[in-house]
Amino acid sequence: MLFAKLSALAAWILPRRIAKLDELFRHLAQNYDRVVAERDALENRRDELTRALQDAERPGGVAKGAKQVFAAGRPGFPAAVLNSANARPVTIVDVGAQNLSSEDHIYAPLQRSGIAKIIGFEPLAEAAEERRRGDPNVMMLNHFVGSGRPGTFHVGRFDPTSSLFEPNMPFLSQFHSLPQMCETVSSAPAVTIRLDDVPEISECDFLKLDVQGGELDVLDGAPRLLAAVAVVHCEVEFSPVYKDQPLFSDVDAKLRAGGFELIDLMNSGYAGYADLVRPRAQSRLLWAEAVYFRSPESLAALGPAKLLRAAIIAHVNYGMYDLTARLLAQLDSITGSATRKQYLEELFRPSSSA
């Protein structure tokens, strides 16, 4: 250590006069080492708690009530940046926007922040009207969104399982509950519309898809819109819950080819094999929600406003502080601004809050 070296040097120069000074230096060196060790331990503990908080806030991580408590202590985003013209509105397109009975919509933090503009699609007229009554600030459109080709809409016994794809009953019959939930109770011809053909949509920063197997059709019908999307939050299946449906690998290949990077999988859905008389285990991963962000370089090509909104989504909606800093660093590199520095100062401010 520095103090120990100085003490040794002084002892060599003044061997008869240094006893007291040597003792002082040794005492200072010991205290210095102790303080540094304590500081490092506290910083390590702080980082551990920050990561635990991120895990707790991640959808599917803990109970809804607990997530709301954790969110109350989330560090704020720099107000000067958040209130800039480039930051708002964050335009959200929600395909599959019916009300949820047991959880918030995935973009609820953005909605609560007051900077979100939401356009929702729900083909079931009653479910669309229910969302419209409960959330009048959301523009609800009653369309079947897909490839633009005609199809058949299969209404499931459990409404959220309804799909333009027929449930794969031979596959589902292996598991507890799923055959009953996904059973078709009625079906009717449906005319689908491509997102690129919806006149009410001119911009999209955050695209959320939950259409029970039809996500790839929606993406295929939106090349113009998708080219300017920053974030895609998309339900994906790992097994054929519906007949002839595209799976995760197909959706992943489509989005990666478009400049997106897989950031997270959350809200994983498991099923238990019916061979166990009572459903005491659920071992088969069937679906999850995949979170894709356009790469920083791809976002930079779309301009600073898109980069900034992507960073805001990463922080406000997901608590992905490291990704936020990465995106802001890219923003600074093309604008010469210092948003990352502002963000880090706010993030590590002891009294900062959401």
C-alpha atoms as a printed R data frame, in Angstrom:
    type eleno elety resid chain resno       x       y       z
1   ATOM     1    CA   MET     A     1   0.000   0.000   0.000
2   ATOM     2    CA   LEU     A     2   1.054   3.636  -0.533
3   ATOM     3    CA   PHE     A     3   1.258   4.477   3.185
4   ATOM     4    CA   ALA     A     4   3.409   1.423   3.945
5   ATOM     5    CA   LYS     A     5   5.858   2.322   1.165
6   ATOM     6    CA   LEU     A     6   6.150   5.886   2.410
7   ATOM     7    CA   SER     A     7   6.816   4.624   5.933
8   ATOM     8    CA   ALA     A     8   9.579   2.280   4.733
9   ATOM     9    CA   LEU     A     9  11.164   5.084   2.714
10  ATOM    10    CA   ALA     A    10  11.116   7.452   5.685
11  ATOM    11    CA   ALA     A    11  12.641   4.783   7.947
12  ATOM    12    CA   TRP     A    12  15.479   4.290   5.487
13  ATOM    13    CA   ILE     A    13  16.189   8.038   5.305
14  ATOM    14    CA   LEU     A    14  15.852   8.864   9.006
15  ATOM    15    CA   PRO     A    15  16.358   5.620  10.912
16  ATOM    16    CA   ARG     A    16  16.767   7.234  14.373
17  ATOM    17    CA   ARG     A    17  14.046   9.880  14.237
18  ATOM    18    CA   ILE     A    18  11.236   8.039  12.615
19  ATOM    19    CA   ALA     A    19   9.761   5.754  15.272
20  ATOM    20    CA   LYS     A    20   6.749   7.931  16.024
21  ATOM    21    CA   LEU     A    21   6.137   8.837  12.411
22  ATOM    22    CA   ASP     A    22   6.428   5.190  11.428
23  ATOM    23    CA   GLU     A    23   3.767   4.266  13.969
24  ATOM    24    CA   LEU     A    24   1.480   6.995  12.630
25  ATOM    25    CA   PHE     A    25   1.943   5.882   9.041
26  ATOM    26    CA   ARG     A    26   1.214   2.264   9.947
27  ATOM    27    CA   HIS     A    27  -1.931   3.326  11.791
28  ATOM    28    CA   LEU     A    28  -3.097   5.388   8.818
29  ATOM    29    CA   ALA     A    29  -2.355   2.529   6.416
30  ATOM    30    CA   GLN     A    30  -4.409   0.079   8.477
31  ATOM    31    CA   ASN     A    31  -7.349   2.498   8.687
32  ATOM    32    CA   TYR     A    32  -7.110   3.244   4.986
33  ATOM    33    CA   ASP     A    33  -7.226  -0.464   4.110
34  ATOM    34    CA   ARG     A    34 -10.205  -0.973   6.420
35  ATOM    35    CA   VAL     A    35 -12.177   1.943   4.967
36  ATOM    36    CA   VAL     A    36 -11.492   0.813   1.401
37  ATOM    37    CA   ALA     A    37 -12.608  -2.733   2.248
38  ATOM    38    CA   GLU     A    38 -15.793  -1.421   3.876
39  ATOM    39    CA   ARG     A    39 -16.509   0.835   0.925
40  ATOM    40    CA   ASP     A    40 -16.006  -2.024  -1.542
41  ATOM    41    CA   ALA     A    41 -18.260  -4.294   0.533
42  ATOM    42    CA   LEU     A    42 -21.000  -1.652   0.640
43  ATOM    43    CA   GLU     A    43 -20.776  -1.004  -3.104
44  ATOM    44    CA   ASN     A    44 -20.903  -4.732  -3.814
45  ATOM    45    CA   ARG     A    45 -23.927  -5.083  -1.552
46  ATOM    46    CA   ARG     A    46 -25.587  -2.123  -3.230
47  ATOM    47    CA   ASP     A    47 -25.072  -3.716  -6.646
48  ATOM    48    CA   GLU     A    48 -26.438  -7.050  -5.373
49  ATOM    49    CA   LEU     A    49 -29.568  -5.333  -4.068
50  ATOM    50    CA   THR     A    50 -29.990  -3.416  -7.329
51  ATOM    51    CA   ARG     A    51 -29.860  -6.663  -9.297
52  ATOM    52    CA   ALA     A    52 -32.295  -8.293  -6.856
53  ATOM    53    CA   LEU     A    53 -34.626  -5.334  -7.310
54  ATOM    54    CA   GLN     A    54 -34.466  -5.715 -11.078
55  ATOM    55    CA   ASP     A    55 -35.281  -9.428 -10.777
56  ATOM    56    CA   ALA     A    56 -38.165  -8.644  -8.427
57  ATOM    57    CA   GLU     A    57 -39.589  -6.028 -10.794
58  ATOM    58    CA   ARG     A    58 -39.236  -8.236 -13.864
59  ATOM    59    CA   PRO     A    59 -42.709  -9.443 -14.936
60  ATOM    60    CA   GLY     A    60 -43.278 -12.953 -13.689
61  ATOM    61    CA   GLY     A    61 -40.633 -12.562 -11.000
62  ATOM    62    CA   VAL     A    62 -42.759 -11.864  -7.955
63  ATOM    63    CA   ALA     A    63 -46.363 -11.197  -7.019
64  ATOM    64    CA   LYS     A    64 -48.031  -8.132  -8.540
65  ATOM    65    CA   GLY     A    65 -48.347  -6.303  -5.229
66  ATOM    66    CA   ALA     A    66 -44.693  -6.777  -4.443
67  ATOM    67    CA   LYS     A    67 -43.679  -5.435  -7.849
68  ATOM    68    CA   GLN     A    68 -45.669  -2.265  -7.206
69  ATOM    69    CA   VAL     A    69 -43.854  -1.785  -3.882
70  ATOM    70    CA   PHE     A    70 -40.457  -2.255  -5.524
71  ATOM    71    CA   ALA     A    71 -41.371   0.096  -8.375
72  ATOM    72    CA   ALA     A    72 -41.999   2.881  -5.856
73  ATOM    73    CA   GLY     A    73 -38.288   2.905  -5.060
74  ATOM    74    CA   ARG     A    74 -37.055   2.792  -8.656
75  ATOM    75    CA   PRO     A    75 -34.497   5.504  -9.475
76  ATOM    76    CA   GLY     A    76 -35.883   8.329 -11.566
77  ATOM    77    CA   PHE     A    77 -35.036   9.172 -15.155
78  ATOM    78    CA   PRO     A    78 -33.500  12.671 -15.493
79  ATOM    79    CA   ALA     A    79 -36.512  15.004 -15.643
80  ATOM    80    CA   ALA     A    80 -34.876  17.386 -18.117
81  ATOM    81    CA   VAL     A    81 -34.350  14.511 -20.554
82  ATOM    82    CA   LEU     A    82 -37.735  12.888 -19.918
83  ATOM    83    CA   ASN     A    83 -39.531  16.173 -20.592
84  ATOM    84    CA   SER     A    84 -37.676  16.974 -23.803
85  ATOM    85    CA   ALA     A    85 -39.532  17.129 -27.101
86  ATOM    86    CA   ASN     A    86 -37.798  13.991 -28.393
87  ATOM    87    CA   ALA     A    87 -38.955  11.932 -25.407
88  ATOM    88    CA   ARG     A    88 -42.722  12.068 -25.918
89  ATOM    89    CA   PRO     A    89 -45.017  10.626 -26.735
90  ATOM    90    CA   VAL     A    90 -43.875   7.016 -26.600
91  ATOM    91    CA   THR     A    91 -46.301   5.444 -29.056
92  ATOM    92    CA   ILE     A    92 -47.463   1.933 -28.130
93  ATOM    93    CA   VAL     A    93 -49.319  -0.367 -30.506
94  ATOM    94    CA   ASP     A    94 -50.962  -3.232 -28.618
95  ATOM    95    CA   VAL     A    95 -52.222  -6.122 -30.755
96  ATOM    96    CA   GLY     A    96 -54.288  -8.220 -28.368
97  ATOM    97    CA   ALA     A    97 -55.309  -5.442 -25.988
98  ATOM    98    CA   GLN     A    98 -58.169  -6.920 -23.968
99  ATOM    99    CA   ASN     A    99 -58.258  -6.282 -20.232
100 ATOM   100    CA   LEU     A   100 -56.217  -8.627 -18.062
101 ATOM   101    CA   SER     A   101 -57.826 -10.094 -14.957
102 ATOM   102    CA   SER     A   102 -54.748 -10.977 -12.898
103 ATOM   103    CA   GLU     A   103 -52.019  -8.519 -13.884
104 ATOM   104    CA   ASP     A   104 -51.269  -5.100 -15.333
105 ATOM   105    CA   HIS     A   105 -50.643  -4.582 -19.006
106 ATOM   106    CA   ILE     A   106 -46.961  -5.043 -19.736
107 ATOM   107    CA   TYR     A   107 -46.568  -1.346 -20.572
108 ATOM   108    CA   ALA     A   108 -48.363  -0.112 -17.410
109 ATOM   109    CA   PRO     A   109 -45.260   1.751 -16.080
110 ATOM   110    CA   LEU     A   110 -45.076   3.770 -19.290
111 ATOM   111    CA   GLN     A   111 -48.797   4.430 -19.131
112 ATOM   112    CA   ARG     A   112 -48.563   5.613 -15.520
113 ATOM   113    CA   SER     A   113 -45.673   7.912 -16.421
114 ATOM   114    CA   GLY     A   114 -48.026   9.975 -18.583
115 ATOM   115    CA   ILE     A   115 -45.840   9.896 -21.710
116 ATOM   116    CA   ALA     A   116 -47.517   7.010 -23.564
117 ATOM   117    CA   LYS     A   117 -49.942   7.119 -26.466
118 ATOM   118    CA   ILE     A   118 -51.672   3.741 -26.884
119 ATOM   119    CA   ILE     A   119 -53.453   2.251 -29.894
120 ATOM   120    CA   GLY     A   120 -55.011  -1.121 -29.100
121 ATOM   121    CA   PHE     A   121 -56.503  -3.917 -31.204
122 ATOM   122    CA   GLU     A   122 -58.991  -6.489 -29.936
123 ATOM   123    CA   PRO     A   123 -61.132  -8.566 -32.353
124 ATOM   124    CA   LEU     A   124 -63.683  -9.631 -29.732
125 ATOM   125    CA   ALA     A   125 -66.134  -6.719 -29.743
126 ATOM   126    CA   GLU     A   126 -67.247  -7.159 -26.137
127 ATOM   127    CA   ALA     A   127 -63.674  -7.348 -24.849
128 ATOM   128    CA   ALA     A   128 -62.706  -4.285 -26.924
129 ATOM   129    CA   GLU     A   129 -65.608  -2.283 -25.521
130 ATOM   130    CA   GLU     A   130 -64.767  -3.326 -21.956
131 ATOM   131    CA   ARG     A   131 -61.192  -2.039 -22.392
132 ATOM   132    CA   ARG     A   132 -62.493   1.159 -23.985
133 ATOM   133    CA   ARG     A   133 -64.834   1.860 -21.067
134 ATOM   134    CA   GLY     A   134 -62.158   1.179 -18.458
135 ATOM   135    CA   ASP     A   135 -59.387   3.073 -20.235
136 ATOM   136    CA   PRO     A   136 -60.851   5.873 -22.379
137 ATOM   137    CA   ASN     A   137 -57.400   7.285 -23.209
138 ATOM   138    CA   VAL     A   138 -56.599   4.169 -25.242
139 ATOM   139    CA   MET     A   139 -57.674   4.222 -28.896
140 ATOM   140    CA   MET     A   140 -59.290   0.792 -29.317
141 ATOM   141    CA   LEU     A   141 -59.759  -0.623 -32.821
142 ATOM   142    CA   ASN     A   142 -61.895  -3.695 -33.404
143 ATOM   143    CA   HIS     A   143 -59.838  -5.510 -36.091
144 ATOM   144    CA   PHE     A   144 -58.407  -8.968 -36.701
145 ATOM   145    CA   VAL     A   145 -54.744  -8.100 -37.280
146 ATOM   146    CA   GLY     A   146 -52.698 -10.503 -39.343
147 ATOM   147    CA   SER     A   147 -51.462 -11.162 -42.848
148 ATOM   148    CA   GLY     A   148 -54.352  -9.467 -44.660
149 ATOM   149    CA   ARG     A   149 -55.664 -12.813 -45.878
150 ATOM   150    CA   PRO     A   150 -59.076 -14.210 -44.856
151 ATOM   151    CA   GLY     A   151 -59.149 -16.789 -42.109
152 ATOM   152    CA   THR     A   152 -61.260 -18.425 -39.422
153 ATOM   153    CA   PHE     A   153 -61.390 -17.133 -35.866
154 ATOM   154    CA   HIS     A   154 -61.641 -19.840 -33.220
155 ATOM   155    CA   VAL     A   155 -63.168 -18.677 -29.929
156 ATOM   156    CA   GLY     A   156 -61.739 -20.653 -27.007
157 ATOM   157    CA   ARG     A   157 -63.615 -21.694 -23.902
158 ATOM   158    CA   PHE     A   158 -61.175 -19.452 -22.043
159 ATOM   159    CA   ASP     A   159 -61.374 -16.199 -24.055
160 ATOM   160    CA   PRO     A   160 -57.653 -15.338 -24.021
161 ATOM   161    CA   THR     A   161 -56.896 -18.585 -25.908
162 ATOM   162    CA   SER     A   162 -58.989 -17.491 -28.931
163 ATOM   163    CA   SER     A   163 -56.972 -17.459 -32.129
164 ATOM   164    CA   LEU     A   164 -56.904 -17.387 -35.912
165 ATOM   165    CA   PHE     A   165 -55.136 -20.744 -35.511
166 ATOM   166    CA   GLU     A   166 -57.015 -23.883 -34.552
167 ATOM   167    CA   PRO     A   167 -55.982 -25.337 -31.184
168 ATOM   168    CA   ASN     A   168 -53.785 -28.414 -31.509
169 ATOM   169    CA   MET     A   169 -55.905 -30.749 -29.386
170 ATOM   170    CA   PRO     A   170 -53.803 -33.922 -29.906
171 ATOM   171    CA   PHE     A   171 -50.789 -32.044 -28.496
172 ATOM   172    CA   LEU     A   172 -52.725 -30.251 -25.733
173 ATOM   173    CA   SER     A   173 -54.360 -33.477 -24.546
174 ATOM   174    CA   GLN     A   174 -51.036 -34.506 -22.977
175 ATOM   175    CA   PHE     A   175 -51.453 -31.847 -20.276
176 ATOM   176    CA   HIS     A   176 -53.691 -30.895 -17.380
177 ATOM   177    CA   SER     A   177 -56.327 -28.167 -18.023
178 ATOM   178    CA   LEU     A   178 -55.085 -26.971 -21.416
179 ATOM   179    CA   PRO     A   179 -57.523 -29.047 -23.536
180 ATOM   180    CA   GLN     A   180 -60.471 -27.597 -21.624
181 ATOM   181    CA   MET     A   181 -59.142 -24.016 -21.728
182 ATOM   182    CA   CYS     A   182 -58.320 -24.033 -25.446
183 ATOM   183    CA   GLU     A   183 -61.357 -25.981 -26.675
184 ATOM   184    CA   THR     A   184 -63.122 -24.146 -29.505
185 ATOM   185    CA   VAL     A   185 -66.683 -23.193 -28.541
186 ATOM   186    CA   SER     A   186 -67.457 -21.307 -31.759
187 ATOM   187    CA   SER     A   187 -65.777 -20.253 -34.968
188 ATOM   188    CA   ALA     A   188 -66.508 -17.721 -37.687
189 ATOM   189    CA   PRO     A   189 -64.929 -16.370 -40.868
190 ATOM   190    CA   ALA     A   190 -62.595 -13.447 -40.257
191 ATOM   191    CA   VAL     A   191 -61.135 -10.790 -42.524
192 ATOM   192    CA   THR     A   192 -57.680  -9.775 -41.316
193 ATOM   193    CA   ILE     A   193 -55.963  -6.446 -41.783
194 ATOM   194    CA   ARG     A   194 -52.250  -5.724 -42.029
195 ATOM   195    CA   LEU     A   195 -50.837  -3.250 -39.539
196 ATOM   196    CA   ASP     A   196 -49.316  -1.335 -42.439
197 ATOM   197    CA   ASP     A   197 -52.839  -0.797 -43.799
198 ATOM   198    CA   VAL     A   198 -54.324   0.697 -40.622
199 ATOM   199    CA   PRO     A   199 -54.691   4.456 -41.273
200 ATOM   200    CA   GLU     A   200 -54.771   5.344 -37.554
201 ATOM   201    CA   ILE     A   201 -51.142   4.208 -37.131
202 ATOM   202    CA   SER     A   202 -48.435   6.518 -38.402
203 ATOM   203    CA   GLU     A   203 -45.771   5.844 -35.772
204 ATOM   204    CA   CYS     A   204 -44.808   3.097 -33.320
205 ATOM   205    CA   ASP     A   205 -42.047   2.947 -30.727
206 ATOM   206    CA   PHE     A   206 -43.245  -0.072 -28.717
207 ATOM   207    CA   LEU     A   207 -45.043  -2.972 -30.414
208 ATOM   208    CA   LYS     A   208 -46.743  -5.484 -28.121
209 ATOM   209    CA   LEU     A   209 -48.108  -8.710 -29.650
210 ATOM   210    CA   ASP     A   210 -50.266 -11.336 -27.959
211 ATOM   211    CA   VAL     A   211 -52.343 -13.037 -30.646
212 ATOM   212    CA   GLN     A   212 -52.079 -16.710 -29.748
213 ATOM   213    CA   GLY     A   213 -49.769 -18.051 -32.434
214 ATOM   214    CA   GLY     A   214 -50.367 -15.320 -35.012
215 ATOM   215    CA   GLU     A   215 -47.443 -13.074 -34.071
216 ATOM   216    CA   LEU     A   216 -45.372 -13.863 -37.177
217 ATOM   217    CA   ASP     A   217 -48.339 -13.059 -39.447
218 ATOM   218    CA   VAL     A   218 -48.656  -9.673 -37.736
219 ATOM   219    CA   LEU     A   219 -44.947  -8.978 -38.219
220 ATOM   220    CA   ASP     A   220 -45.080 -10.087 -41.863
221 ATOM   221    CA   GLY     A   221 -47.946  -7.633 -42.408
222 ATOM   222    CA   ALA     A   222 -46.053  -4.684 -40.967
223 ATOM   223    CA   PRO     A   223 -42.727  -4.184 -42.817
224 ATOM   224    CA   ARG     A   224 -43.167  -0.395 -42.990
225 ATOM   225    CA   LEU     A   225 -44.189  -0.002 -39.362
226 ATOM   226    CA   LEU     A   226 -41.635  -2.488 -38.047
227 ATOM   227    CA   ALA     A   227 -38.786  -0.627 -39.753
228 ATOM   228    CA   ALA     A   228 -39.222   2.220 -37.240
229 ATOM   229    CA   VAL     A   229 -40.140   0.219 -34.100
230 ATOM   230    CA   ALA     A   230 -37.677   0.408 -31.207
231 ATOM   231    CA   VAL     A   231 -39.027  -2.379 -28.960
232 ATOM   232    CA   VAL     A   232 -41.096  -5.514 -29.597
233 ATOM   233    CA   HIS     A   233 -42.713  -7.343 -26.669
234 ATOM   234    CA   CYS     A   234 -44.089 -10.532 -28.138
235 ATOM   235    CA   GLU     A   235 -45.675 -13.736 -26.859
236 ATOM   236    CA   VAL     A   236 -43.926 -16.770 -28.350
237 ATOM   237    CA   GLU     A   237 -44.587 -20.497 -28.212
238 ATOM   238    CA   PHE     A   238 -41.911 -23.171 -28.009
239 ATOM   239    CA   SER     A   239 -44.316 -26.010 -28.910
240 ATOM   240    CA   PRO     A   240 -47.322 -26.198 -31.278
241 ATOM   241    CA   VAL     A   241 -50.158 -25.126 -28.991
242 ATOM   242    CA   TYR     A   242 -52.036 -24.272 -32.209
243 ATOM   243    CA   LYS     A   243 -51.992 -26.240 -35.451
244 ATOM   244    CA   ASP     A   244 -49.370 -25.134 -37.977
245 ATOM   245    CA   GLN     A   245 -48.412 -22.079 -35.936
246 ATOM   246    CA   PRO     A   246 -44.986 -20.449 -36.225
247 ATOM   247    CA   LEU     A   247 -42.826 -21.053 -33.161
248 ATOM   248    CA   PHE     A   248 -40.297 -18.977 -31.245
249 ATOM   249    CA   SER     A   249 -37.490 -19.837 -33.656
250 ATOM   250    CA   ASP     A   250 -39.492 -18.397 -36.570
251 ATOM   251    CA   VAL     A   251 -40.336 -15.153 -34.765
252 ATOM   252    CA   ASP     A   252 -36.766 -14.848 -33.481
253 ATOM   253    CA   ALA     A   253 -35.301 -15.237 -36.972
254 ATOM   254    CA   LYS     A   254 -37.676 -12.603 -38.337
255 ATOM   255    CA   LEU     A   255 -36.818 -10.027 -35.687
256 ATOM   256    CA   ARG     A   256 -33.072 -10.666 -35.701
257 ATOM   257    CA   ALA     A   257 -33.049 -10.200 -39.478
258 ATOM   258    CA   GLY     A   258 -34.757  -6.846 -38.892
259 ATOM   259    CA   GLY     A   259 -32.036  -5.517 -36.580
260 ATOM   260    CA   PHE     A   260 -33.526  -6.563 -33.230
261 ATOM   261    CA   GLU     A   261 -31.721  -8.261 -30.353
262 ATOM   262    CA   LEU     A   262 -33.335 -10.646 -27.858
263 ATOM   263    CA   ILE     A   263 -32.969  -9.038 -24.427
264 ATOM   264    CA   ASP     A   264 -35.165 -11.152 -22.151
265 ATOM   265    CA   LEU     A   265 -37.736 -13.932 -21.842
266 ATOM   266    CA   MET     A   266 -40.328 -13.405 -19.112
267 ATOM   267    CA   ASN     A   267 -43.722 -14.607 -17.886
268 ATOM   268    CA   SER     A   268 -42.870 -18.169 -18.883
269 ATOM   269    CA   GLY     A   269 -45.798 -20.569 -19.127
270 ATOM   270    CA   TYR     A   270 -45.413 -24.180 -18.043
271 ATOM   271    CA   ALA     A   271 -47.776 -27.139 -18.318
272 ATOM   272    CA   GLY     A   272 -47.972 -30.354 -16.314
273 ATOM   273    CA   TYR     A   273 -48.294 -33.717 -18.029
274 ATOM   274    CA   ALA     A   274 -51.632 -35.399 -17.365
275 ATOM   275    CA   ASP     A   275 -49.879 -38.712 -16.670
276 ATOM   276    CA   LEU     A   276 -49.391 -37.488 -13.117
277 ATOM   277    CA   VAL     A   277 -52.791 -37.999 -11.500
278 ATOM   278    CA   ARG     A   278 -52.646 -34.707  -9.619
279 ATOM   279    CA   PRO     A   279 -50.941 -31.622 -11.124
280 ATOM   280    CA   ARG     A   280 -48.091 -31.497  -8.607
281 ATOM   281    CA   ALA     A   281 -45.479 -30.498 -11.184
282 ATOM   282    CA   GLN     A   282 -45.339 -28.422 -14.367
283 ATOM   283    CA   SER     A   283 -42.234 -29.317 -16.316
284 ATOM   284    CA   ARG     A   284 -42.979 -28.457 -19.956
285 ATOM   285    CA   LEU     A   285 -42.155 -24.919 -21.076
286 ATOM   286    CA   LEU     A   286 -44.754 -23.988 -23.693
287 ATOM   287    CA   TRP     A   287 -44.688 -20.213 -24.042
288 ATOM   288    CA   ALA     A   288 -43.123 -16.993 -22.780
289 ATOM   289    CA   GLU     A   289 -42.988 -13.297 -23.574
290 ATOM   290    CA   ALA     A   290 -39.920 -12.257 -25.545
291 ATOM   291    CA   VAL     A   291 -38.505  -8.742 -25.260
292 ATOM   292    CA   TYR     A   292 -36.580  -7.425 -28.254
293 ATOM   293    CA   PHE     A   293 -34.798  -4.082 -28.542
294 ATOM   294    CA   ARG     A   294 -33.489  -2.819 -31.827
295 ATOM   295    CA   SER     A   295 -29.685  -2.753 -31.611
296 ATOM   296    CA   PRO     A   296 -28.113   0.597 -30.598
297 ATOM   297    CA   GLU     A   297 -26.521   0.924 -34.038
298 ATOM   298    CA   SER     A   298 -29.817   0.217 -35.786
299 ATOM   299    CA   LEU     A   299 -31.592   2.733 -33.533
300 ATOM   300    CA   ALA     A   300 -28.947   5.361 -34.267
301 ATOM   301    CA   ALA     A   301 -29.785   5.062 -37.948
302 ATOM   302    CA   LEU     A   302 -33.372   6.055 -37.079
303 ATOM   303    CA   GLY     A   303 -32.276   9.229 -35.321
304 ATOM   304    CA   PRO     A   304 -31.824  10.557 -31.768
305 ATOM   305    CA   ALA     A   305 -35.540  10.661 -30.898
306 ATOM   306    CA   LYS     A   306 -35.915   6.910 -31.428
307 ATOM   307    CA   LEU     A   307 -32.763   6.164 -29.435
308 ATOM   308    CA   LEU     A   308 -33.990   8.311 -26.546
309 ATOM   309    CA   ARG     A   309 -37.424   6.671 -26.486
310 ATOM   310    CA   ALA     A   310 -35.834   3.227 -26.501
311 ATOM   311    CA   ALA     A   311 -33.738   4.249 -23.483
312 ATOM   312    CA   ILE     A   312 -36.832   5.571 -21.695
313 ATOM   313    CA   ILE     A   313 -38.673   2.307 -22.360
314 ATOM   314    CA   ALA     A   314 -35.713   0.301 -21.042
315 ATOM   315    CA   HIS     A   315 -35.635   2.314 -17.808
316 ATOM   316    CA   VAL     A   316 -39.278   3.164 -17.106
317 ATOM   317    CA   ASN     A   317 -40.927  -0.013 -18.327
318 ATOM   318    CA   TYR     A   318 -38.357  -2.702 -17.551
319 ATOM   319    CA   GLY     A   319 -35.855  -1.326 -15.023
320 ATOM   320    CA   MET     A   320 -33.030  -2.332 -17.365
321 ATOM   321    CA   TYR     A   321 -30.580   0.299 -16.156
322 ATOM   322    CA   ASP     A   322 -27.516  -1.101 -17.880
323 ATOM   323    CA   LEU     A   323 -29.281  -1.272 -21.244
324 ATOM   324    CA   THR     A   324 -30.540   2.281 -20.706
325 ATOM   325    CA   ALA     A   325 -26.970   3.493 -20.134
326 ATOM   326    CA   ARG     A   326 -25.817   1.627 -23.250
327 ATOM   327    CA   LEU     A   327 -28.491   3.293 -25.398
328 ATOM   328    CA   LEU     A   328 -27.777   6.740 -23.957
329 ATOM   329    CA   ALA     A   329 -24.064   6.278 -24.676
330 ATOM   330    CA   GLN     A   330 -24.993   5.614 -28.302
331 ATOM   331    CA   LEU     A   331 -27.220   8.707 -28.260
332 ATOM   332    CA   ASP     A   332 -24.366  10.847 -26.942
333 ATOM   333    CA   SER     A   333 -22.014   9.519 -29.610
334 ATOM   334    CA   ILE     A   334 -24.211  10.892 -32.401
335 ATOM   335    CA   THR     A   335 -25.418  14.107 -30.731
336 ATOM   336    CA   GLY     A   336 -22.461  15.174 -28.590
337 ATOM   337    CA   SER     A   337 -24.780  15.437 -25.589
338 ATOM   338    CA   ALA     A   338 -24.158  14.148 -22.052
339 ATOM   339    CA   THR     A   339 -27.373  12.237 -21.336
340 ATOM   340    CA   ARG     A   340 -25.555   9.134 -20.086
341 ATOM   341    CA   LYS     A   341 -23.671  11.240 -17.503
342 ATOM   342    CA   GLN     A   342 -26.953  12.838 -16.371
343 ATOM   343    CA   TYR     A   343 -28.567   9.424 -16.181
344 ATOM   344    CA   LEU     A   344 -25.770   7.889 -14.092
345 ATOM   345    CA   GLU     A   345 -25.827  10.826 -11.694
346 ATOM   346    CA   GLU     A   346 -29.574  10.355 -11.219
347 ATOM   347    CA   LEU     A   347 -29.325   6.579 -11.002
348 ATOM   348    CA   PHE     A   348 -26.779   6.645  -8.189
349 ATOM   349    CA   ARG     A   349 -28.203   9.627  -6.351
350 ATOM   350    CA   PRO     A   350 -28.925   8.328  -2.784
351 ATOM   351    CA   SER     A   351 -32.320  10.045  -2.500
352 ATOM   352    CA   SER     A   352 -33.499   9.442  -6.074
353 ATOM   353    CA   SER     A   353 -36.893   7.830  -6.542
354 ATOM   354    CA   ALA     A   354 -39.362   7.138  -9.325
